[in-house]
Amino acid sequence: MGEGTMSREDQRQFSSLETLRFFASLIIVAFHYTFYIFRHDLFKGYLAVDLFFVLSGFVITLAYQARIHSTRSYGVFIKKRIARLYPLHLLTLLLYLAIALAATHGMVRVDNPAKYNLHEFFANLTLTHAWGFAHGFSFNVVSWSISAEFAAYLLFPLILWLMSRGLIAGIIILSIIYSSAFLFSIYIMHLPLTKLDWQFGIARAIPGFALGVWLRLYLPLFSSKLPKPAAIWLFYFSLFLFTSCILFSLNDYLGMASASALVMFAAINDSMGQSHIISHPILSQRGELTYSLYMVHPLVASVFIAGIFLRIFGDSMIAVYGSIFVAFAIALVLSTLCHKYFELPLQRLVLQLGQKKSVSALPVTSSSELPAPDRV
């Protein structure tokens, strides 16, 4: 995802949303690693992307709803988003550029040369490669959703204003946004909405992000009207439905709807103080690793799975599943180190640039919520 941030207090109140982010990132890693090995989709892990977009809209609104009231505060908001997203994006992009240059000079052999197309570098560098400027997946391919998410950040004040017009007005506006996105994907791009990524991923991100904004704005109303027993059962039903859509390849749009329902009922139960299967602090604390895991795991696949393990040990069943297991472990370790020793220090460094007074206008938050792409 794109990616929103929560304060420590909000993380405690909405602990299940943190857990959802982490579990969604694990789904994406498993989806990409199995695709890397078997070259076809074993399950619909790409639906976790749509969960991330809704989560991001919810959490960004939670953190910044009352804090963007002028051009200056909007600038501080965008600076904080850049500080959160760009350093790790740039690092992984440069590492992939090094692989591309090495391949160009015959120093290494890559299985997918199109991914290392140097003509796509500028769009990746400017985070615009999901805005219709790309010609295919390139470099750290998961970053298309970061590009799409950043577009949603730029539009956040407008989206917030539209969703604040009222409950029913928000529903009508959301219907228009989703209908426009569906029509665009089918009749212009000739793809389902859930398959838009590098082609025009912003058309997929903005509706989900706007829905997340709307859910956060009217959460108190939903929480006051829904009985606690109904809230907990609706949460478990939406969790079951979303999981079924992923594992058993049910309809993509049912998957999108169940992802939105899962965010909604998880947040409602959190706001009611109701504990459930994913609200334990041990699980929610892993949410801070979501962005680093999301951005690092393709590099692990490119270097370790394709570049080393399978070439040394072959493609036997033991080697294949062993490479996935070990790659998972490496990705988790690297994401932990990256979060602690790169993400957070670089975020602080970027925020220190310019006037300190401006930086203090909005709170520094500590974890992120991310979207995720469809292919490694």
C-alpha positions as CSV (number, residue, x, y, z in Angstrom):
1,M,0.0,0.0,0.0
2,G,0.5,3.5,-0.3
3,E,0.6,4.0,3.4
4,G,-0.9,5.8,6.3
5,T,0.4,6.3,9.8
6,M,-1.0,6.0,13.2
7,S,0.1,7.4,16.5
8,R,0.9,5.0,19.4
9,E,-2.4,5.9,21.0
10,D,-4.3,5.1,17.7
11,Q,-2.3,1.9,17.3
12,R,-3.6,0.7,20.7
13,Q,-7.2,1.7,20.0
14,F,-7.2,0.2,16.4
15,S,-4.9,-2.7,17.1
16,S,-6.6,-5.0,14.7
17,L,-6.0,-2.7,11.8
18,E,-2.3,-3.0,12.5
19,T,-2.6,-6.8,12.4
20,L,-4.6,-6.6,9.2
21,R,-1.8,-4.7,7.6
22,F,0.8,-7.2,8.6
23,F,-1.2,-10.2,7.6
24,A,-2.0,-8.6,4.2
25,S,1.7,-8.0,3.6
26,L,2.4,-11.7,4.4
27,I,-0.3,-12.7,1.9
28,I,1.4,-10.6,-0.7
29,V,4.8,-12.0,0.0
30,A,3.4,-15.6,-0.3
31,F,1.5,-14.7,-3.5
32,H,4.6,-13.2,-5.1
33,Y,7.0,-15.9,-4.0
34,T,4.8,-18.7,-5.2
35,F,4.2,-16.9,-8.5
36,Y,8.0,-16.5,-8.8
37,I,8.4,-20.2,-8.5
38,F,5.4,-21.7,-10.3
39,R,4.8,-18.8,-12.8
40,H,1.0,-18.8,-12.2
41,D,-1.3,-17.6,-9.5
42,L,-2.0,-20.2,-6.8
43,F,-4.4,-17.9,-5.1
44,K,-5.7,-14.4,-5.4
45,G,-3.2,-12.7,-3.1
46,Y,-3.4,-9.5,-5.2
47,L,-6.7,-8.7,-3.4
48,A,-4.7,-7.7,-0.4
49,V,-3.8,-4.6,-2.4
50,D,-7.3,-3.4,-2.2
51,L,-7.4,-4.0,1.5
52,F,-4.4,-1.8,1.9
53,F,-5.9,1.0,-0.1
54,V,-9.0,1.1,2.2
55,L,-6.9,0.8,5.3
56,S,-4.7,3.7,4.1
57,G,-7.6,6.0,3.6
58,F,-9.0,5.1,7.0
59,V,-5.7,5.6,8.8
60,I,-4.7,8.8,7.0
61,T,-8.0,10.3,8.0
62,L,-7.6,9.2,11.5
63,A,-4.2,10.9,11.7
64,Y,-4.8,14.1,9.7
65,Q,-8.5,14.8,9.5
66,A,-8.3,18.0,11.6
67,R,-4.7,18.9,10.8
68,I,-4.8,20.0,7.1
69,H,-6.4,23.5,7.1
70,S,-4.1,25.6,5.0
71,T,-1.6,25.4,2.2
72,R,1.2,25.3,4.7
73,S,-0.2,22.4,6.7
74,Y,-0.9,20.6,3.4
75,G,2.8,21.0,2.5
76,V,3.8,19.6,5.8
77,F,1.5,16.7,5.3
78,I,3.0,15.9,1.9
79,K,6.5,16.3,3.3
80,K,5.7,13.7,5.9
81,R,4.3,11.3,3.3
82,I,7.5,11.7,1.2
83,A,9.6,11.2,4.3
84,R,7.7,8.0,5.1
85,L,7.7,6.5,1.5
86,Y,10.5,7.8,-0.6
87,P,13.8,6.9,1.2
88,L,13.1,3.1,1.0
89,H,11.6,3.4,-2.4
90,L,14.7,5.2,-3.6
91,L,17.0,2.6,-2.0
92,T,15.3,-0.4,-3.6
93,L,15.1,1.4,-6.9
94,L,18.9,2.1,-6.9
95,L,19.6,-1.5,-6.0
96,Y,17.5,-2.7,-8.9
97,L,19.3,-0.1,-11.1
98,A,22.6,-1.7,-10.1
99,I,21.2,-5.1,-11.2
100,A,20.0,-3.5,-14.5
101,L,23.4,-2.0,-15.2
102,A,25.2,-5.2,-14.3
103,A,22.9,-7.1,-16.7
104,T,23.5,-4.6,-19.4
105,H,27.3,-5.1,-19.2
106,G,26.9,-8.9,-19.1
107,M,28.0,-9.2,-15.4
108,V,24.8,-11.0,-14.3
109,R,22.0,-12.8,-16.1
110,V,18.4,-11.9,-15.4
111,D,15.3,-13.9,-16.1
112,N,13.1,-11.0,-17.0
113,P,15.0,-8.3,-18.9
114,A,11.9,-6.2,-19.5
115,K,11.7,-5.5,-15.7
116,Y,15.1,-3.7,-15.9
117,N,14.1,-1.4,-18.8
118,L,16.2,1.8,-18.2
119,H,13.6,3.8,-20.1
120,E,11.2,3.3,-17.1
121,F,13.7,4.6,-14.6
122,F,12.5,8.3,-14.6
123,A,8.8,7.4,-14.0
124,N,9.9,5.2,-11.1
125,L,12.2,7.9,-9.7
126,T,9.3,10.4,-9.7
127,L,6.8,8.0,-8.3
128,T,4.5,8.5,-11.3
129,H,4.8,5.0,-12.9
130,A,1.2,4.1,-11.9
131,W,-0.2,7.3,-13.4
132,G,-0.3,6.1,-17.0
133,F,3.3,6.8,-17.8
134,A,4.8,3.3,-17.6
135,H,4.9,0.6,-20.3
136,G,5.1,-2.5,-18.0
137,F,6.3,-3.7,-14.6
138,S,9.8,-2.4,-13.9
139,F,12.5,-2.4,-11.2
140,N,10.9,-2.8,-7.8
141,V,7.5,-3.7,-9.3
142,V,5.6,-3.6,-6.1
143,S,6.2,0.2,-6.0
144,W,3.4,0.8,-8.5
145,S,1.0,0.8,-5.6
146,I,3.2,3.4,-3.7
147,S,2.9,5.6,-6.8
148,A,-0.9,5.1,-6.9
149,E,-1.1,5.8,-3.1
150,F,0.9,8.9,-3.4
151,A,-1.6,10.3,-5.9
152,A,-4.3,9.6,-3.4
153,Y,-2.3,11.6,-0.8
154,L,-2.0,14.5,-3.1
155,L,-5.8,14.5,-3.5
156,F,-6.5,13.8,0.2
157,P,-7.9,17.3,1.1
158,L,-10.3,17.1,-1.8
159,I,-11.4,13.6,-1.0
160,L,-11.8,14.5,2.7
161,W,-13.9,17.5,1.7
162,L,-16.1,15.4,-0.6
163,M,-16.6,12.6,2.0
164,S,-17.5,15.2,4.7
165,R,-20.5,16.4,2.8
166,G,-22.7,13.9,4.8
167,L,-23.3,10.2,5.1
168,I,-25.7,9.9,2.1
169,A,-23.8,12.5,0.0
170,G,-20.7,10.5,0.7
171,I,-22.4,7.3,-0.5
172,I,-23.5,9.0,-3.7
173,I,-20.0,10.4,-4.4
174,L,-18.4,7.1,-3.7
175,S,-20.8,5.4,-6.1
176,I,-19.8,7.9,-8.8
177,I,-16.1,7.4,-8.1
178,Y,-16.4,3.6,-8.1
179,S,-18.6,3.6,-11.2
180,S,-16.1,5.8,-13.1
181,A,-13.2,3.6,-12.1
182,F,-15.1,0.4,-13.2
183,L,-16.1,2.0,-16.5
184,F,-12.6,3.3,-17.1
185,S,-11.0,-0.1,-16.3
186,I,-13.4,-2.1,-18.5
187,Y,-14.0,0.2,-21.5
188,I,-10.7,2.2,-21.7
189,M,-8.1,-0.2,-20.2
190,H,-10.0,-3.4,-21.1
191,L,-9.1,-4.9,-17.7
192,P,-10.9,-5.7,-14.5
193,L,-10.4,-2.9,-11.9
194,T,-8.5,-5.4,-9.7
195,K,-5.9,-5.9,-12.5
196,L,-5.0,-2.2,-12.8
197,D,-1.5,-1.8,-11.5
198,W,1.3,-0.2,-13.6
199,Q,-1.2,0.5,-16.4
200,F,-3.2,3.1,-14.4
201,G,-3.1,2.0,-10.8
202,I,-4.4,5.3,-9.5
203,A,-7.9,4.4,-10.8
204,R,-7.7,1.4,-8.5
205,A,-6.2,3.2,-5.5
206,I,-8.4,6.3,-5.3
207,P,-11.8,4.6,-4.9
208,G,-10.5,2.3,-2.1
209,F,-8.7,5.2,-0.4
210,A,-11.9,7.4,-0.6
211,L,-13.9,4.6,0.9
212,G,-11.5,4.3,3.8
213,V,-11.8,8.1,4.4
214,W,-15.6,7.7,4.4
215,L,-15.5,4.8,6.8
216,R,-13.4,6.7,9.3
217,L,-15.6,9.8,9.2
218,Y,-18.8,8.0,10.0
219,L,-17.3,5.2,12.2
220,P,-18.9,6.8,15.4
221,L,-22.3,6.6,13.8
222,F,-21.8,2.9,12.7
223,S,-20.5,2.0,16.2
224,S,-23.4,3.6,18.0
225,K,-26.1,1.8,15.8
226,L,-24.6,-1.7,15.7
227,P,-25.1,-4.1,18.7
228,K,-21.8,-5.6,20.0
229,P,-22.7,-9.2,19.2
230,A,-23.7,-8.3,15.6
231,A,-20.4,-6.4,15.2
232,I,-18.2,-9.3,16.2
233,W,-20.1,-11.8,14.1
234,L,-20.0,-9.5,11.1
235,F,-16.3,-9.1,11.6
236,Y,-15.7,-12.9,11.6
237,F,-18.0,-13.3,8.5
238,S,-16.1,-10.6,6.5
239,L,-12.8,-12.2,7.6
240,F,-14.0,-15.6,6.4
241,L,-15.4,-14.2,3.1
242,F,-12.2,-12.2,2.3
243,T,-10.0,-15.2,3.1
244,S,-12.2,-17.5,1.0
245,C,-12.0,-15.0,-2.0
246,I,-8.2,-15.2,-1.8
247,L,-7.8,-18.9,-1.2
248,F,-10.6,-20.3,-3.4
249,S,-10.4,-17.7,-6.2
250,L,-13.9,-16.3,-5.8
251,N,-15.1,-13.2,-7.7
252,D,-12.6,-10.3,-7.5
253,Y,-15.3,-7.7,-6.8
254,L,-16.6,-9.8,-4.0
255,G,-13.1,-9.8,-2.7
256,M,-12.9,-6.0,-2.9
257,A,-16.2,-5.7,-1.1
258,S,-15.3,-8.1,1.6
259,A,-11.9,-6.3,2.1
260,S,-13.8,-3.1,2.7
261,A,-16.2,-4.8,5.1
262,L,-13.3,-6.4,7.0
263,V,-11.7,-3.0,7.6
264,M,-15.1,-1.5,8.6
265,F,-16.0,-4.2,11.1
266,A,-12.5,-4.5,12.5
267,A,-12.5,-0.8,13.2
268,I,-16.0,-0.9,14.7
269,N,-15.0,-3.6,17.1
270,D,-11.8,-1.8,18.0
271,S,-13.8,1.4,18.7
272,M,-16.1,-0.7,20.9
273,G,-13.2,-2.2,22.8
274,Q,-14.1,-5.7,21.7
275,S,-11.2,-8.2,21.5
276,H,-11.1,-10.8,18.8
277,I,-8.7,-13.1,17.0
278,I,-6.5,-10.4,15.5
279,S,-6.6,-7.7,18.1
280,H,-3.8,-9.1,20.4
281,P,-0.9,-6.7,20.9
282,I,1.6,-9.4,20.0
283,L,0.1,-9.4,16.5
284,S,-0.6,-5.7,16.1
285,Q,3.0,-4.8,17.0
286,R,4.1,-6.5,13.8
287,G,2.3,-3.9,11.7
288,E,5.2,-1.5,11.8
289,L,7.2,-3.9,9.6
290,T,4.6,-3.8,6.8
291,Y,6.2,-1.2,4.6
292,S,9.7,-2.5,4.8
293,L,8.6,-6.1,4.2
294,Y,6.5,-5.0,1.3
295,M,9.4,-3.1,-0.4
296,V,12.2,-5.5,0.5
297,H,10.7,-8.9,-0.4
298,P,10.9,-8.5,-4.2
299,L,14.6,-7.9,-3.9
300,V,15.0,-11.1,-1.9
301,A,13.1,-13.0,-4.6
302,S,15.2,-11.5,-7.4
303,V,18.5,-12.0,-5.7
304,F,18.0,-15.1,-3.6
305,I,15.3,-17.2,-5.2
306,A,16.0,-16.6,-8.9
307,G,19.6,-15.5,-8.7
308,I,21.1,-18.0,-6.2
309,F,19.0,-20.7,-4.7
310,L,17.3,-22.3,-7.7
311,R,20.4,-22.1,-9.8
312,I,22.5,-23.9,-7.2
313,F,20.0,-26.5,-6.0
314,G,17.8,-26.9,-9.1
315,D,14.0,-26.9,-9.3
316,S,13.2,-30.1,-7.4
317,M,10.1,-29.9,-5.1
318,I,12.3,-29.8,-2.1
319,A,14.5,-27.0,-3.5
320,V,11.4,-25.0,-4.6
321,Y,9.6,-25.1,-1.2
322,G,12.9,-24.7,0.6
323,S,13.7,-21.6,-1.3
324,I,10.3,-20.1,-0.5
325,F,10.7,-20.9,3.2
326,V,14.2,-19.5,3.5
327,A,13.3,-16.4,1.4
328,F,10.4,-15.7,3.7
329,A,12.8,-15.8,6.7
330,I,15.4,-13.6,5.0
331,A,12.7,-11.1,4.0
332,L,11.4,-10.9,7.6
333,V,14.9,-10.4,9.0
334,L,15.9,-7.8,6.4
335,S,12.6,-5.9,6.9
336,T,13.2,-5.7,10.6
337,L,16.7,-4.4,10.2
338,C,15.6,-2.1,7.4
339,H,12.8,-0.6,9.5
340,K,15.0,0.0,12.5
341,Y,18.2,1.1,10.9
342,F,17.1,2.7,7.6
343,E,13.4,3.7,7.5
344,L,13.1,5.4,10.8
345,P,16.5,7.2,10.7
346,L,15.9,8.4,7.1
347,Q,12.4,9.5,8.0
348,R,13.7,11.7,10.8
349,L,16.5,13.0,8.6
350,V,14.0,14.1,5.9
351,L,11.7,15.7,8.4
352,Q,14.6,17.7,9.8
353,L,15.2,19.4,6.5
354,G,13.8,22.9,6.3
355,Q,12.2,24.7,9.2
356,K,11.8,22.8,12.4
357,K,8.8,24.9,13.2
358,S,7.0,23.5,10.1
359,V,7.9,20.0,11.0
360,S,6.2,20.3,14.3
361,A,2.9,21.4,12.8
362,L,1.9,17.8,12.3
363,P,2.8,14.9,14.6
364,V,5.5,12.5,13.7
365,T,3.9,9.0,13.5
366,S,5.6,5.7,13.7
367,S,4.2,3.0,11.6
368,S,2.7,2.6,8.2
369,E,0.0,1.0,6.3
370,L,0.7,-0.2,2.7
371,P,-0.6,-1.3,-0.4
372,A,0.9,-3.9,-2.5
373,P,1.2,-5.0,-6.1
374,D,0.3,-7.9,-8.3
375,R,3.6,-9.3,-9.5
376,V,7.3,-9.5,-8.6
